[in-house]
Amino acid sequence: MKRRSSHITGNRETGNWFERTAARTMLRAVHFTEEDFDKPLIALAVPYTNGTPCNDHIRVLGDLLQAEIEAAGCKVIIFGTPVVSDGISKGTEAMVSSPFAAAIKPFRLC
């Protein structure tokens, strides 16, 4: 069941358990248990930031998803994603990174 996850955490039966000791050590430091290493790992991308009202609630949704995925017998690793705020960066150099800003054409009134 954890065909790909074993590349990260190791597999006791296939012989790469010893080689993946450092990876398991890092994961133990973030509260993984010994039982977690036998579960499939699921990457959960959560585009959370407390810098914009449209993304502030996403952390709560990510926590709910994590709880449901782990209740199903997997272990979640949460990844943050880049977040761009058009409202905060409007008129700054940062707007060149905004997909929204790239979609609209600048115009002049005169």
N, C-alpha and C positions, 0 to 999 in steps of 0.2 A: 504494500500500500504506500510506502514511502520511497518509491523508486528513485525519484530525483532528490529528495531531501537527504538521502544517505550520502550524497556527494558532499554535503555540507557537514552533517553531524557524524557520519560514519555508520557502519553497519557491523554489528558483532559477528554475523555469520560470514560475510564476504572477505574479511581480513583487513579492511581499511579503518577499523576502529582505532587502532593505535595512531595512525597517521592523522586522524581528525581530532586528536586530543586538544590541540590549541583552540580549535573552533568551539568545541564544547566548553572549554574553560571560559572563553569570552561570553558565551551564552549563559553559563551559570552565573556570571557576574551581573546579568540582567534578569535574574530570578527564574531561569529555566531549571526544571527539576530533572532528575535522572529519568523519570517516566516520560518527560517531554521528548527525549531523544529517540523514542520509539514511535513517535507520532509524525504524520506528514506535516511539513512546514508550509504555511500559506502566507504569501506576501500580501499585505493589505496597504494600499496607497491611500493616504488620508490628506487631502489638500486643506489642512487646517492652518489658520493663523488668527491671532487675536488682534490683528491690525486692520481687519475689514469686517463690517457687520455681515456681509454676505458669506463669509467663511467661518465666522466665530462659532457657529453651532455644529460645524462639521466634526469637531473632536468628539462631541457627544454621540453622533451617529457612528463614528469610527469605533468608539468604545462598545456600543451596542452590537455592531457587526463582529467585533472581536469576541465578545461573550458568546454569541450564537455559534460562531465557527469553532470555538474551543469546546462548547457544549456538544458539538458533533464529533469530537474526538481528534481534532487537529490542534496545532500550535501556531499562533499568529506572530509574524514579525511585521511591525508597523513601519512604513516608510512615509516620510513627509514628501510633499511635492511642491514645486515652485508655485507661488501665488503672486499674481500681478494685480495691483489695485489701480484702475484707471482714474478713480476719483482722487486718490492721494498723489499719483504721479502726473496728473494732467499738467501739461505745460513744462515738464521737465525732460531731461535727456532720457529718463527711464521709459518714456512712452514709446521709444523705438522697439521695445521688447513686447509691447502689448498687442495681442492678436486683434483686439477691437480697434485700436488706433491704426493698425495696418490696413484694416478693411475700409476705413473712411478716408476720403480724399480731402486734403486741406483746401480751403477756398478763401478768396479775398472779397471783401465787400466793395473795394474801390479798384 
